[in-house]
């Protein structure tokens, strides 16, 4: 039996309970690992609240991201062996000292990446990789707006977009977060609680507006985000920290400049094994080079997972949050 954090009923952070669970031997195409670090993400809260249905029913072990050492491999697994260091974004089950997961979702870690770094960046970092390189290809001269620029995705995105040659504008909720965003490559900071971010974008860009807006906030930043875009610009909604964006009349995109709007997810961009490996390799390369650093600003034990969720949802965190089993 090992310690794991489970959800027995939907609700707030308080429904996260520390239980003893039995972890089975790996089955066909699976690996078992001893976890060294686990990532905490907003998607974990969505599953906990019931906004996303659990694919395994109730109760379920929370979490989708982690890193550890392989302790056993199941039948049919040929490219991963015992003692390999791996990281993953996979189905529910991460908030646990040990777990079993599909081998085709596991990625071997280079020596240059620690377990804690990996757990802090697999979901967020691979999300940034596809957002900046696949959903909309950011490059020299691109003007981008990144909401929640001091968050886990935000700090990685600011650095990476800067590295690619973009002009980076970020929204933050406090002076402290603004300074953090600036230190991580954000050229222009907008304090959304005190400033009209649309007016500030127009001012910063001298009326040219942005090529792309990356929005992980959702309800409270829409449709104002559309007003930050140049004609034929891209609105990329990849999360809904403030609530889901309601259905809207698609003619709004035409009226605001023949805009593109998309709601991508890593599950689709990395559905094929080779795409997963390519996205992860690019992430490992940019982090290994030092161009992008992974700030781990909060660490909690498994028993304090509820506190981690409370702080994440209360916007009290910056950078990445991890659990140490």
C-alpha positions as CSV (number, residue, x, y, z in Angstrom):
1,X,0.0,0.0,0.0
2,X,1.2,3.5,-0.8
3,X,0.0,7.0,-0.1
4,X,-2.2,8.7,-2.7
5,X,-4.5,11.7,-2.9
6,X,-8.0,10.7,-4.0
7,X,-11.3,12.4,-4.9
8,X,-14.3,10.6,-3.5
9,X,-16.8,13.4,-4.4
10,X,-16.6,16.5,-6.4
11,X,-16.1,19.8,-4.6
12,X,-13.5,22.3,-3.4
13,X,-9.9,21.5,-2.3
14,X,-11.2,20.0,0.9
15,X,-12.4,16.9,-0.9
16,X,-8.8,15.8,-1.6
17,X,-8.1,13.0,0.9
18,X,-4.9,11.2,1.6
19,X,-5.6,7.4,1.4
20,X,-3.6,4.2,1.3
21,X,-4.0,2.5,-2.1
22,X,-2.7,-0.6,-3.7
23,X,-0.7,-0.1,-6.9
24,X,-1.0,-3.2,-9.2
25,X,1.7,-4.7,-11.3
26,X,2.0,-3.2,-14.8
27,X,-0.2,-4.8,-17.4
28,X,0.2,-5.0,-21.2
29,X,1.9,-1.9,-22.5
30,X,2.3,-0.4,-19.1
31,X,5.1,0.7,-16.7
32,X,5.2,1.1,-13.0
33,X,7.2,3.8,-11.4
34,X,8.3,5.2,-8.0
35,X,7.5,8.9,-8.2
36,X,10.0,11.5,-7.1
37,X,7.9,14.6,-8.0
38,X,4.3,15.4,-9.2
39,X,3.1,18.4,-11.0
40,X,0.0,20.5,-9.9
41,X,-2.0,22.1,-12.6
42,X,-5.4,23.8,-13.0
43,X,-6.7,20.8,-14.9
44,X,-6.4,18.9,-11.6
45,X,-8.9,21.3,-10.1
46,X,-11.3,20.9,-13.1
47,X,-11.4,17.1,-12.5
48,X,-11.7,17.6,-8.8
49,X,-14.7,19.9,-9.2
50,X,-16.3,17.7,-11.9
51,X,-15.9,20.3,-14.7
52,X,-14.1,17.4,-16.5
53,X,-15.5,13.9,-16.1
54,X,-13.2,11.3,-14.6
55,X,-12.5,8.6,-17.2
56,X,-12.1,6.0,-14.3
57,X,-15.1,6.8,-12.2
58,X,-15.0,7.5,-8.5
59,X,-13.0,7.6,-6.4
60,X,-10.0,8.5,-8.4
61,X,-6.4,9.5,-7.7
62,X,-5.9,13.1,-8.9
63,X,-3.2,14.5,-11.2
64,X,-1.9,14.1,-14.7
65,X,1.8,14.9,-14.5
66,X,4.9,13.5,-12.8
67,X,8.4,12.1,-12.9
68,X,10.1,9.1,-11.4
69,X,12.0,5.9,-11.7
70,X,10.7,2.8,-13.5
71,X,10.4,-0.2,-11.1
72,X,8.6,-2.7,-13.4
73,X,7.6,-3.0,-17.0
74,X,4.6,-4.9,-18.4
75,X,4.4,-7.3,-21.4
76,X,5.0,-5.7,-24.7
77,X,7.1,-2.8,-23.5
78,X,10.4,-2.7,-25.4
79,X,11.7,0.9,-25.3
80,X,11.6,1.5,-21.6
81,X,13.3,-0.6,-18.9
82,X,13.6,-0.8,-15.2
83,X,15.6,2.1,-13.6
84,X,14.9,4.4,-16.5
85,X,14.2,8.0,-15.5
86,X,10.9,9.1,-17.0
87,X,8.4,11.8,-17.0
88,X,4.8,11.9,-18.3
89,X,1.5,13.6,-18.9
90,X,-1.0,10.8,-18.7
91,X,-4.4,9.8,-17.4
92,X,-5.4,10.4,-13.8
93,X,-3.3,8.9,-11.1
94,X,-0.3,11.2,-10.5
95,X,-0.9,12.3,-6.9
96,X,0.6,9.0,-5.5
97,X,4.0,7.7,-4.3
98,X,3.8,5.0,-7.0
99,X,1.7,4.5,-10.1
100,X,1.1,2.5,-13.3
101,X,0.8,4.3,-16.6
102,X,0.7,3.6,-20.3
103,X,4.3,3.2,-21.6
104,X,3.5,5.1,-24.8
105,X,2.8,8.3,-22.6
106,X,6.2,8.1,-20.9
107,X,9.2,10.1,-22.0
108,X,12.8,9.3,-21.0
109,X,14.5,12.2,-19.2
110,X,18.0,13.4,-20.2
111,X,20.5,13.6,-17.4
112,X,20.3,17.4,-17.6
113,X,16.7,17.5,-16.4
114,X,15.9,16.7,-12.8
115,X,12.8,14.9,-11.6
116,X,11.5,18.1,-10.0
117,X,12.1,20.1,-13.1
118,X,10.3,17.5,-15.2
119,X,7.3,17.3,-12.9
120,X,7.1,21.1,-13.0
121,X,7.2,21.4,-16.8
122,X,5.9,18.4,-18.7
123,X,2.3,19.6,-19.0
124,X,3.1,23.3,-18.9
125,X,6.2,23.2,-21.0
126,X,4.8,20.9,-23.7
127,X,1.7,23.1,-23.8
128,X,3.9,26.2,-24.4
129,X,5.9,24.3,-27.1
130,X,2.8,23.5,-29.2
131,X,1.2,26.9,-28.5
132,X,4.2,28.9,-29.7
133,X,5.4,26.5,-32.4
134,X,2.3,24.8,-33.8
135,X,-0.9,26.5,-32.9
136,X,0.5,29.9,-34.0
137,X,4.2,30.0,-35.0
138,X,5.8,32.7,-33.0
139,X,9.0,34.3,-34.5
140,X,11.0,37.4,-34.8
141,X,8.6,40.4,-34.9
142,X,5.6,38.6,-33.5
143,X,3.6,40.6,-31.0
144,X,1.9,38.4,-28.5
145,X,-0.2,38.9,-25.4
146,X,0.1,36.3,-22.6
147,X,-2.5,36.4,-19.9
148,X,-1.4,35.3,-16.4
149,X,2.2,35.9,-17.4
150,X,3.5,35.1,-13.9
151,X,1.7,31.7,-13.7
152,X,3.2,28.3,-14.4
153,X,2.5,28.4,-18.2
154,X,3.0,32.1,-18.3
155,X,6.6,32.3,-17.1
156,X,7.6,29.5,-19.5
157,X,5.7,31.1,-22.4
158,X,7.3,34.6,-21.7
159,X,10.8,33.2,-21.8
160,X,10.2,31.0,-24.8
161,X,8.4,33.6,-26.9
162,X,11.2,36.1,-26.0
163,X,13.8,33.5,-27.1
164,X,12.0,33.1,-30.4
165,X,12.2,36.9,-31.0
166,X,8.7,38.0,-30.1
167,X,7.6,41.2,-28.4
168,X,6.0,39.8,-25.2
169,X,3.1,41.6,-23.4
170,X,1.8,40.0,-20.3
171,X,-1.0,40.6,-17.8
172,X,-0.5,40.1,-14.1
173,X,-2.4,40.8,-10.9
174,X,0.3,42.4,-8.7
175,X,3.5,44.4,-8.7
176,X,5.4,41.3,-7.4
177,X,4.1,39.2,-10.3
178,X,4.9,42.0,-12.7
179,X,8.5,42.0,-11.6
180,X,8.6,38.2,-11.9
181,X,7.2,38.3,-15.4
182,X,9.8,40.9,-16.4
183,X,12.6,38.8,-15.1
184,X,11.3,35.9,-17.3
185,X,11.3,37.7,-20.6
186,X,8.1,39.8,-20.6
187,X,8.8,43.1,-22.2
188,X,5.6,45.0,-21.2
189,X,3.5,44.2,-18.1
190,X,-0.1,45.2,-17.7
191,X,-1.7,45.2,-14.3
192,X,-5.2,43.9,-15.1
193,X,-6.7,44.9,-11.7
194,X,-5.8,48.6,-12.2
195,X,-5.5,49.0,-15.9
196,X,-7.7,48.4,-19.0
197,X,-5.6,45.8,-20.7
198,X,-7.1,46.5,-24.2
199,X,-6.3,50.2,-23.9
200,X,-2.8,49.4,-22.7
201,X,-2.2,46.9,-25.6
202,X,-3.2,49.6,-28.1
203,X,-0.8,52.0,-26.3
204,X,2.1,49.6,-26.2
205,X,1.7,48.6,-29.8
206,X,1.0,52.1,-31.1
207,X,-2.3,50.8,-32.4
208,X,-0.9,47.9,-34.4
209,X,-2.3,45.4,-31.8
210,X,-1.2,41.7,-31.4
211,X,-0.7,38.9,-33.8
212,X,-1.8,36.3,-31.2
213,X,-3.4,36.3,-27.7
214,X,-2.7,33.3,-25.4
215,X,-5.5,33.1,-22.9
216,X,-5.6,30.6,-20.1
217,X,-8.0,32.7,-18.0
218,X,-11.3,32.3,-20.0
219,X,-14.5,34.0,-18.8
220,X,-13.2,37.2,-17.4
221,X,-10.8,38.1,-20.3
222,X,-13.3,37.3,-23.1
223,X,-14.3,38.9,-25.4
224,X,-11.9,41.8,-24.5
225,X,-9.0,39.6,-25.7
226,X,-10.4,39.8,-29.2
227,X,-10.0,43.6,-29.1
228,X,-6.3,43.2,-28.6
229,X,-5.9,41.5,-32.0
230,X,-5.0,42.8,-35.4
231,X,-7.1,41.8,-38.4
232,X,-6.7,38.1,-39.0
233,X,-5.0,37.6,-35.6
234,X,-5.3,34.5,-33.5
235,X,-7.2,34.1,-30.3
236,X,-5.8,31.0,-28.6
237,X,-7.9,29.8,-25.6
238,X,-6.0,27.0,-23.7
239,X,-7.6,27.2,-20.2
240,X,-10.4,28.6,-18.2
241,X,-9.0,29.6,-14.7
242,X,-11.9,32.1,-14.3
243,X,-14.6,29.9,-15.8
244,X,-15.6,28.6,-19.2
245,X,-16.1,31.0,-22.1
246,X,-19.8,30.9,-23.0
247,X,-21.0,30.1,-26.5
248,X,-20.8,33.2,-28.7
249,X,-22.0,34.3,-32.1
250,X,-19.2,33.4,-34.5
251,X,-19.9,36.5,-36.5
252,X,-18.1,38.3,-33.7
253,X,-14.9,37.1,-35.2
254,X,-15.7,38.7,-38.5
255,X,-16.8,42.0,-36.9
256,X,-13.6,42.3,-35.0
257,X,-11.3,41.6,-38.0
258,X,-11.8,38.2,-39.6
259,X,-10.1,36.7,-36.5
260,X,-9.2,33.0,-35.9
261,X,-10.2,31.4,-32.6
262,X,-9.1,28.0,-31.4
263,X,-9.3,25.9,-28.2
264,X,-6.3,23.5,-28.4
265,X,-5.2,20.8,-26.0
266,X,-2.0,18.9,-25.6
267,X,-4.0,15.6,-25.8
268,X,-4.5,16.2,-29.5
269,X,-1.2,17.8,-30.4
270,X,0.7,14.9,-28.7
271,X,-1.8,12.1,-29.5
272,X,0.7,10.3,-31.7
273,X,3.8,8.9,-30.0
274,X,6.2,10.6,-32.3
275,X,4.6,14.0,-31.8
276,X,4.8,13.5,-28.1
277,X,8.5,12.7,-28.4
278,X,9.2,15.6,-30.7
279,X,7.4,18.1,-28.4
280,X,9.2,16.8,-25.3
281,X,12.6,16.8,-27.1
282,X,12.1,20.5,-28.1
283,X,11.2,21.3,-24.5
284,X,14.2,19.5,-23.1
285,X,16.5,21.2,-25.6
286,X,15.3,24.7,-24.8
287,X,15.5,24.1,-21.1
288,X,18.8,22.3,-21.3
289,X,20.3,25.3,-23.2
290,X,19.3,27.7,-20.4
291,X,17.1,29.8,-22.7
292,X,14.1,28.7,-20.7
293,X,14.3,28.1,-16.9
294,X,11.6,26.3,-14.9
295,X,10.8,28.3,-11.8
296,X,9.4,25.9,-9.0
297,X,8.1,28.4,-6.5
298,X,5.9,26.1,-4.4
299,X,6.5,22.6,-3.0
300,X,4.1,20.6,-0.9
301,X,3.9,17.2,0.5
302,X,1.1,14.8,-0.7
303,X,-0.8,15.4,2.5
304,X,-0.9,19.1,1.7
305,X,-2.4,18.7,-1.8
306,X,-5.6,20.6,-0.7
307,X,-3.5,23.6,0.4
308,X,-1.7,23.5,-3.0
309,X,-5.1,23.6,-4.8
310,X,-6.4,26.4,-2.6
311,X,-3.4,28.6,-3.3
312,X,-3.4,27.8,-7.0
313,X,-7.1,28.7,-7.4
314,X,-6.6,31.8,-5.2
315,X,-4.0,33.0,-7.6
316,X,-1.5,33.1,-4.7
317,X,1.1,31.0,-6.7
318,X,3.7,31.9,-9.3
319,X,5.6,29.6,-11.6
320,X,5.2,25.9,-11.1
321,X,3.8,24.0,-8.1
322,X,4.9,20.4,-7.3
323,X,4.1,17.7,-4.8
324,X,6.9,15.6,-3.3
325,X,5.6,12.0,-2.5
